[in-house]
Amino acid sequence: MLRFILSRLGLLIPTFLGVTVIAFSFIRLVPGDPIELLIGERGIDPERHAYLLHEMGLDLPWYVQYFDFLGDVLQGDLGRSIVTKQPVFLEFLELFPATLELSIFALTFAVLIGLPIGILAGVKRGTVFDHASMTLSLTGFSMPIFWWALLLIIFFSGVLKWTPVSGRIDVLFYVEPVTGLMLIDTLLSDEEGAFRSALSHLILPTVALGTIPMAVIARQTRSAMLEVLNEDYVRTARAKGLPPGRVIGLHALRNALIPVVTVIGLQIGVLLAGAILTETIFAWPGIGKWLVDSISRRDYPSVQGGLLLIALLVMTVNLIVDLLYGLINPRIRHAR
């Protein structure tokens, strides 16, 4: 087991270095001068412009800037935002609870809906339910998040007027941030109706962000169920006269969940990537919207640090999933 863990940790080193290159290069490929965007339409004289570039180290060759960035990262320093002058790591920590709350609800929605659909579709293979559920799953997987989110807003907020359009809570409420998770903070506050408002604001972003993971989980669960339902031990259990629910729940589902757990873990990256579009459309004040705003302002340290921290989160989740997979299935950790 120790060799398995060390091998997985060893893979993180080149991955981390690759992420630093991508994070550093990505924002510099976007046209625009961060100094001019920071000053705005007032303009700036060439000498002042050159001085600010030198102060920020942006006049150095790109490879010098990269190795300075890498050295600071290895020391735990992600730099300061060009716009707010605040440490990037602190800004990330301040905004991350909003993204975390949305991602948790989106993943919960995806699992609670996708897992039962996949199980039933696998058990009822070839039926109308199977074809209908897989068609809907394929449709959900194929829809772009921004288009699906706008449809949800138009129908549920515009036509039915059941849900708010954007934000985390109505402007009438002021909730003191304690945990950063709005639902928990509203429960801790004395604001009457704040929890209901926060919950209603969470519905549409959750559905928009969780639809693609839900479709992936449903299809993977169906495939895994179809595979294990044809195994000898399932046929033996049926031949013994065990109830269908016990055969499916105890013998089939338990083994089918092994690849499904891996897929669920991998959806964390999908959720964080999808949160960028979702948070922008719903004006959700999380790291996704923060990154979009930072890109538009050419805030190099914020974009670099934000992308790096998100990548580290995804890498950590994938590592945990790999280790859990090795614990569930010993053949994985003994494979060379």
N, C-alpha and C positions, 0 to 999 in steps of 0.2 A: 504493500500500500504506500509506503514511503517513497519508493521509486516512482510510482504512479503520480504522486503529488508533486515531486520534484520535476518530473518531466513536464507537467502542466505549468508549473511556475516558470520553467525555463522558456516556454513558448511566449510568455508575457513580455520578455525583454525585447526581442525584435519587434513585437507588435507595438509596444510602447514607443519605441524609437520611430517606427513608421507613423504612428499617430502624431508625434511631435512635428514631423516633416509636413504632414498633411495640414495640421492646424496652423503651422507657420506660413505655409505657402498659399492656403486657401484665400485668406483675406487680401493678400498682396496681389492676387490675380484679378481682384475686383478693381475696375478703374476708379480713380478719384484720389484726391489729396486730403489726408486727414486734417491737415492744418487749415486748408481753405474751407473745408466743411465745418470745422470747429469755429472759425472766425465768422463765417456767414457772408452776407452780402456787403458787409462793411469794407471788406478788402484789407490787404496788409502789404506793407512795403517789402521789397525783396530781402532787405537786411534782417528784418524781424522774422520773416519766413525762414530764412536760413538759420537764424539763431534757434528758433523753436524746433526745427528739424534736428539740429545738433543736440539740443537738450533732451530730445526723445530718442536719440540714437538712430534716427531714421536716415541719416546721411551716410551711414557706414555701408560697406558692401554687404550684400544679402547674406553671404556665408558667415560673416562676422556677427551679423544680427542673429542668425540662427543659433550659432554656438553660444552667444550671450544668453539667448532665450533658454536653450537647453541647460546651460549651467545654472541659471536662476531656478528653473523647474526642479532640477535635482537637489537644490537647496530648499525646496518648498516655497519658493517665491514666484507667484504667477504675475507679478507686476501690479501696476495701478491703472485704472481706467483713464483714458485721455480726457474724457468728458467730465466725469464726476470726481476724479482724483482719489477715489476710494480703492482700497485693495480689491482686486478681482475676486479673490477667494471669499472675502466677506460678503460681497454683492451676491455671489453665487449661493452662499449659505442662506442669505436673507430671502432669496427668491425660490430656492429649491423646494421648500415645503409645499408651495402651490402646485408645482409640477408633480411632486411626489403624491399629493392627495389625488390629483386628477389621474395619474397613472395607476394608482392602487384601485380606484373605482373602475377605471376602464378595464384593467386586467380581471377584476372580480366579475364584471359584467360579461367579459369574453368567456371566462371559465364556466360561470353559472349557466350561460346560454349554450355555448359551443359544445361543452362536454356531454350534456344529456342528448343534444341533437345528434352528435356523432355516435353515441352508444346506440340510440334507437335506430339510426340509419344503418348501422352495421348489423344489428339484430334483424331488422326488417328489410334486408337487402332485396332490391328489385321491386319493392312496393312503391305506391304513389308517394308515400311519405319520404322514402329514400330519395327518389328522383327530385321531389320538390325541395327538400332540405339541401341537397347538394347543389341544385340550381341556384337557390338563394345564397348559399355559401360562396359559390363562384361569383355571383353578382356582387356580393359584399366585398369580396377580395379585389374585384376589378375596379370598383368605384374609387376615383381620387378623393382624398379626404376633404380637400377644399370644396369640391362640388357637392359631396354628400352633406357636409356641414351647412352649406348654404341652403340646400333643400330642407334640412331639418329646421333651420331658422325660419325660412319662408312659411313652412306648413304649421309647425307647432307654435312659433312665436308670432308670425304675421297673420295667419288665417285663423287658427284656433285660439291664439293668445293664452296658451297654457303655461308657457315658460318664458323667462326673460331672454333677451337677445344676447347680452354680453356681461362681462364682469364676474366677480365672485360673490357679491352681496349688494343689496340695494344701497344707494347713497344715503338713505335715511338712517342707516345703522352705523355706529362706530363701535368696533369690537377691538379691545386691547389684544394685540398679538402676544400669545403666551407660548404656544407650540408652533405657530405658523400654519397649522392645519385649521382651516376655517371652521369646519364642522365641530371640531373639539373646542376651539376657542369660543364659538357661539354658545356651546353648552355651558362653558365656564362663566360666561358673562351674564349680566342681568338684563340684557336687551330682549324684551319679549318679541317673538316673531323672527329673531335674527337667524335661528337655526333653520327654520322653514325657508327663509329667503336664501340662505347659503345652499341648502339642499336643492332648491328649484334651479339655482344658477348652475349647479353641477350636472344636471341631467343631460342636457344636449351635448356638452363637450365630452361627457363620458360615452354616450352612444356613438358620437362621431369618431372618437379615438379608438373605441373598443371594437368597432365593426370588423376591421381587417383581422386583428388577432382572433376574434370569435370565429371567423370563417376558416382560418388556418387550423385552429384547434378542432373544430368540427370535422374537417376533412381528414386530419391526422388521426383523430380518435376513430373515425369510421374505418380507415385503412388498417389501423392496429387491431380493431375488433374483428374485422374480416380475417385477418391473419391468424389470430389465436383461436377463433371459433372452429377452425379446421384442424387444430392440433389434436393429437391422440388423447391427451389427458382430458380435453373437453368432451370428446366423444365417449370416453370411458365414464366420465361423471354422468353424462346423460343416460348411458346404458345401465348405470346403477339405479336409475330412477330418481335422482335428485331433482328437487323442484327447479324449474327454469330460472327463477330469480336467484337461487343459490349458485347455479351453474354459471350464470352470467356475472353476478356480482362478486363471487368469491374466487372462481377459477379463471374466468376469461378476463374480466375487467382488471384484476390485480396485475396480470402480466401485460395487458394492453397498455397500462398506464406508464410503463417504462419509457417508451419513445415519446409519449405525450408530455411527460414531465420535462423532457429535454426541450420540446417545442415551446412549452409554456415559458421556460426560462429564457429562451431565445427571443421571445416576444417583448422582453423588456427593452431591448434595443429598438425594436419597431415602435414601441410606445414613445420612447424618448425622441425618436426621429419624427414621428407623427405629431408629437406635442408642439413642434415648432409651427406647423401650419395651423393646428387646432387652436393654440393659444393666440396666434395672430388674428384668426377669424373671430374668436369669441372674446378678444381683448382680455385674455386670462393672464394675470400678472405673474408669470413664471419664467423659467430660464429660456423657454422657447421664444417667447416674445422679446425677452431681453437680448437674445442673440440676434434676432432679426433687426431690432433697433440698433444694436452695436454694429452690425454689418452696414446698415444704411449710413451710419456716422463714421465708418472706417475706424472704429475704435479697436485698433490692433490687439492690445493686451486683453480686452474683454472677450473678443472672438477666439483668440488663441487659447486663453485660459478656460473659457467655457467649453469649447470643443474638447479640450484635453480632459477636463473633469468628467464630461459626459462619457467619453471613451473609456476612462478608467472605471466608471460605474458599470458600463456594459461588460468590460473585461472581467470585473470582479464577479458579476452575476454569472457570466459564462463559466468562470472558474468554479464557482460553487455548484453549478449544474453539472459540470464534468465530474466533480468529486462525488456528488450525490449519485450520479449515474454509475460511477465505479462502485459505490457502496451497494446500490440496488442490484447491479449485475456484475458479479465478480469476474466474469469472462472479459469485461472491458479493461479492467486494470491489469489483468495478466497478459493481455494481448501485446505483442511486440510490434 
